[in-house]
């Protein structure tokens, strides 16, 4: 029997095969459990509820003619202002004996409720596990 040289041995063997890549789709990587999605949507709801609460307090304080120099009222007006700014001037403001009714505050609250609902729906549609 003749022995094979190293060169002959290399020629006779097949080249190393690469292992097949894992067949994982992106939908499997980026799916979350229902518990995780509930927690994420809970945080989204909490954030938008805080914004709506601040705007609601602003509306109430203006409506009952609270003292704008009060630290609490001043704080509520300052914190809620960035959220109502896009809506200022949308509708008329009604002044009656010192009471101010800013209907754009109510419009802002409605818009933020709708935005929160859309974001939550998008999160669920994008990341929920599909049951087969």
C-alpha positions as CSV (number, residue, x, y, z in Angstrom):
1,X,0.0,0.0,0.0
2,X,1.2,3.4,-0.8
3,X,0.8,6.2,1.5
4,X,-0.8,9.4,0.4
5,X,1.2,12.5,0.5
6,X,-0.2,15.6,2.2
7,X,-0.9,17.2,-1.1
8,X,-2.9,14.2,-2.4
9,X,-4.8,14.1,0.9
10,X,-5.8,17.8,0.5
11,X,-6.9,17.2,-3.0
12,X,-9.1,14.3,-2.1
13,X,-10.9,15.9,0.8
14,X,-13.8,18.2,0.2
15,X,-13.3,21.8,1.2
16,X,-14.7,22.7,4.7
17,X,-18.4,23.4,4.6
18,X,-19.8,26.4,6.4
19,X,-22.7,25.7,8.7
20,X,-26.0,26.9,7.5
21,X,-27.1,30.2,9.0
22,X,-29.9,30.1,11.5
23,X,-33.2,30.7,9.9
24,X,-34.6,33.3,12.2
25,X,-36.8,36.0,11.0
26,X,-36.8,39.5,12.4
27,X,-40.4,39.0,13.6
28,X,-39.1,36.3,15.9
29,X,-36.3,38.4,17.3
30,X,-38.4,41.5,17.9
31,X,-41.5,39.9,19.4
32,X,-42.3,40.3,23.1
33,X,-44.5,38.5,25.6
34,X,-47.9,39.9,26.4
35,X,-46.6,40.8,29.9
36,X,-43.8,42.9,28.5
37,X,-46.2,44.6,26.0
38,X,-48.6,45.3,28.9
39,X,-45.9,46.9,30.9
40,X,-44.7,49.1,27.9
41,X,-48.2,50.2,27.1
42,X,-48.7,50.9,30.8
43,X,-45.8,53.3,30.8
44,X,-47.1,55.0,27.6
45,X,-50.6,55.4,29.2
46,X,-49.0,56.7,32.4
47,X,-47.0,59.4,30.5
48,X,-49.9,60.6,28.5
49,X,-52.2,60.5,31.5
50,X,-49.8,62.8,33.4
51,X,-49.7,65.2,30.4
52,X,-53.6,65.1,30.2
53,X,-53.8,65.6,34.0
54,X,-51.5,68.7,33.8
55,X,-53.6,70.2,31.0
56,X,-56.8,69.4,32.8
57,X,-55.5,71.1,36.0
58,X,-54.5,74.1,33.8
59,X,-58.0,74.3,32.3
60,X,-59.6,74.0,35.8
61,X,-57.3,76.6,37.4
62,X,-58.0,79.1,34.6
63,X,-61.7,78.4,34.7
64,X,-62.0,79.1,38.5
65,X,-59.8,82.3,38.1
66,X,-57.0,81.1,40.4
67,X,-54.3,83.5,41.3
68,X,-51.6,83.1,38.6
69,X,-48.9,84.3,41.1
70,X,-49.6,81.3,43.3
71,X,-46.6,78.9,43.2
72,X,-48.8,75.9,42.5
73,X,-50.7,77.6,39.6
74,X,-47.5,79.0,38.3
75,X,-45.9,75.5,38.3
76,X,-48.9,74.0,36.5
77,X,-48.9,76.7,33.9
78,X,-45.2,76.4,33.3
79,X,-45.1,72.6,33.0
80,X,-48.2,72.3,30.8
81,X,-47.3,75.2,28.5
82,X,-45.1,73.2,26.1
83,X,-48.0,70.7,25.6
84,X,-50.7,73.3,24.9
85,X,-48.5,75.6,22.9
86,X,-49.3,74.0,19.5
87,X,-53.0,74.5,20.2
88,X,-53.0,78.2,21.4
89,X,-55.1,80.3,19.1
90,X,-57.0,77.3,17.7
91,X,-60.3,78.5,19.1
92,X,-61.4,81.6,20.9
93,X,-60.8,82.1,24.6
94,X,-63.8,83.1,26.6
95,X,-63.4,85.6,29.5
96,X,-66.3,86.0,32.0
97,X,-65.7,88.0,35.2
98,X,-62.1,86.9,35.5
99,X,-62.8,83.3,34.6
100,X,-61.0,82.1,31.5
101,X,-62.2,79.2,29.5
102,X,-59.5,77.9,27.2
103,X,-61.2,75.4,24.9
104,X,-57.9,74.7,23.2
105,X,-56.8,72.9,26.5
106,X,-59.7,70.5,25.9
107,X,-58.7,70.0,22.3
108,X,-55.1,69.3,23.4
109,X,-56.3,66.7,25.9
110,X,-58.3,65.0,23.2
111,X,-55.4,65.0,20.7
112,X,-53.0,63.6,23.3
113,X,-55.5,60.8,24.1
114,X,-55.7,59.9,20.4
115,X,-51.9,60.0,20.0
116,X,-51.5,57.7,23.0
117,X,-54.1,55.3,21.6
118,X,-52.3,55.3,18.2
119,X,-48.9,54.7,19.7
120,X,-50.2,51.8,21.9
121,X,-51.9,50.2,18.8
122,X,-48.7,50.5,16.8
123,X,-46.6,48.9,19.6
124,X,-49.1,46.0,19.8
125,X,-49.3,45.5,16.0
126,X,-45.5,45.7,15.6
127,X,-44.2,43.6,18.6
128,X,-47.0,41.2,19.6
129,X,-46.5,37.5,19.1
130,X,-48.6,36.1,16.3
131,X,-50.4,33.0,17.4
132,X,-50.6,30.2,14.8
